Amino acid sequence: MQLRARAFDIYIVAVNGLLRIPMHRLREWTFRNVARNSLASGAVLERGVRLTTKGGISVGAHTIVNRGVTLDGRGPLDIGGSVNISPEAALFTAGHDVHSPTFEGRTQATVIGDRVWIASRAIVLPGTDVGEGAVVAAGAVVHGMIEPWTVVAGNPARVIGQRSPDAQVELQPSYRRLFH
């Protein structure tokens, strides 16, 4: 058991190291083939995306995952199409039962709908369902159901506005130099 845990630690460190290399195609290949996740066409992984496990993550077409984003696939994590996840956001699918005498771990699926914007340093907790077109403001901490086309902010996140269904119909073409 100890050897297996060490091997997994080495694997995660290696995968996250490969995801820091400034070559889009290498990061895409690593995410799909080494980390065993799903990445649709046109999706972009910027340098420094951090994974917590092998598999369990699905990223939709034309989605942008910026630098320093943490993706936790233990739950699993399903990210829709044309989503923008800004730098240093964290999307979680696992945690601990605070009432458990043994601090037992538990997982819950986290779902991010199409055309969502998760702003910088936002935290999406396990079991969250962010509806289509919603915006999670910078630094917000969300849990539960976020209704489509709402804007939420704060900790805990609360609705502060509505978003137009005409917003974010298409993300700008990604900037993909060879060594970026």
MARDRENKOL-553745 format. One record per residue: x, y, z of N, C-alpha, C in turn. Coordinates in steps of 0.1 Angstrom, whole numbers, plus 5000, padded with zeros to 4 digits. Layout:
# MARDRENKOL-553745
XYZXYZXYZ...
***
This chain:
# MARDRENKOL-553745
500849885000500050005000500950135000501950135008502850245009503550274996503950164989504650174976503650234966502450184966501450234956501150384958501050424971500850564974501950654969503150604971504350684966504350694951504050584945504050574930502950674925501850684931500850784927501250924929501950954941502451084943503451124932504351034928505251064918504551084904503551004902502751024889502151164889501451204900500751334900501851444898502951434905503951544904504451544889504651434883505151424869504051484860502851454861501751504853501651654854501651704866501551844869502851924863503951854864505151914858505051924842504451824836504251824822503251934818502251954826501252064824501752204825503052214830503652344831504552384819504752284810505652304799504952394788505752494783505052584773504952534759504152424758503752364745502352314746501352384739499952344740499752194737500352154726500052014721500551914732501651944738502151844748501251844760500751964764499751974776498451904772497951914760496751844756496951694756498051654751498451514750498551454765499151524773499351484787497951474794497151574792495851574799494951454794495051434781494251324775494851184778496051164775496651034774497350984787498051084794498751044806497751054818497051164819496151184830494751124828494451074816493251004812491951084814492051204809490851294810490351314796489151374795488551414782488751564780489251594768489451734763488851744749487751824748487151834735487951924726487651924713488452004703488252154706489352224704489252374706489452414720489452324730489652354744491152394746491452484755492752534758493152514772494252454775494852444788496052524789496052634797497152724798498152654807499352704808500452644816500052654831500452544838500252544852498952494857498052444849496852374853497252264863496552254874496952154884495852044885496251924884495351814886495551744900494551684906494651624919494651474917494151424906494051274904494051234890494051104887494051054874492551034869492251084858490851074853489851154860488551134855487451194861487151334857487851394847487651534843487251534828486151604825485751624811485651774808486351814798486351964794485751974780484752064779484052074766484752164756484152164744484752234733484852384735485952434731486252584731486352644745486552554755486652604769488152644771488352744779489652794782489852774797490952694801491352674815492652744817492552854824493752944825494852894835495952964836497052924844496652914859497252814865497052804880495752754884494952704875493652644879493752504885493052474896493152344901491852274897492052154891490952064887490951934894489851904902489851784910488851684903489351574898488451484891488051364899488151364912487751254920486251224921485451324917483951324919483051264910483051294897483851354887483551504885484351564876484151704873483851714858482651774855482251794841482151934838482951984828482952124824482452134810481452224808480752234795481652304785480952344774481652404763481652564764482552624758482752774758482752834772483352764781483552804795484852874796484952984804486153054807486453034822487552964825487952954839489153034841489053144848490153244850491253194859492353264859493553214867493253194881493853084886493853044900492553004906491552974898490252924903490552784907489652734916489752594920488352524920488352404913487052334911487252194918486552174929486652054937485551964936485851834938484751724938484851634950485851664959486051574971486351664983485951614994486251675007486151575018485951625030485851535042484451555049483951455055482851465064483251525077482851645080483251715093482651645105481651565104481051495115481651355117482451305108482951175109484051165119484051065128485051045138486451015132486450965119487650925112487951025101487251145101487451245090487351185076486351095075486051015063485951115050486651065040486551145027485251115020484751205012483551185003483751264991483051204980483151274967481751304962481651414955480351454948480651514935479851474925480051534911479951684911480751754904480651894902480451914887479451994884479052024870479052174867479752204856479852344851479152344838478052424836477352434824478052504813477552504801478052574789478052724792479052794786479152944786479253004800479752934809479952984823481253054823481353154832482553224835482853214849483953144853484453134866485653224868485453334875486553434876487653394885488753474885489953454892489753424907490353314911490453274925489053234931488153214922486853154927487053014931486252964941486252824946484952764943484852654936483652574934483752444942482852434952482952324961482352194956482652084962482051954957480551954957479951894946478551884945477852004939478552104935478052224929477652204914476552264911476052264897475852404892476752454884476752594879475952584866474852654865473952654854474552734842473952704830474452764818474552914819475652974814475753114813476053184826476053124837476253184850477653244851477853344860479153404863479353384878480553324881481053314895482053424896481853524904482753644905484053604912485053694910486353674915486253654931486953544935487053524950485753454956484753434948483453374953483753234957482953184967482953044971481552994969481352894959480052854956479852704960478552674963478152544967476652524963476252414959474852384956474552424941473352464939472852494925472952644923473652674912473752814907472852824895471752904896470852904885471452964872470952914860471452964848471353124847472353184840472353324837472253414849472753364860472853454872474353484874474553594882475953634886475953624901476953544906477053524920478353574925478453624938479653684943479653654958480753664965480853654979481153514985481253514998481453395005480553385018479553305017479053225006478553304995478653254983478153324971476653344971476253464967474853504966474653574953473453564948473053624935473153774936473953834927474053984927473554044914473153954905472654004892472253894882471853944871471453854860472453874848472553774840473453794828472553774816472953844805472153834793472453694786471453624781471753504773472453524760472653654756473453684745474953684748475353674761476753684765477453554762478753574759479753464757479253354748478553394737478153304727479353224721480353304719481653244714482853304720483753224725484953284730485953324719486753424721487753464711488653344707489153334695490053234692491253234701491753124705492753114715494153154709494953214718496253254714497153134716497753074705498452944707499752944699500653024704502053014698502552874701503552834694504152704696504652684711505452784716505952774729505252874738503952844741503152924750502452834760
***
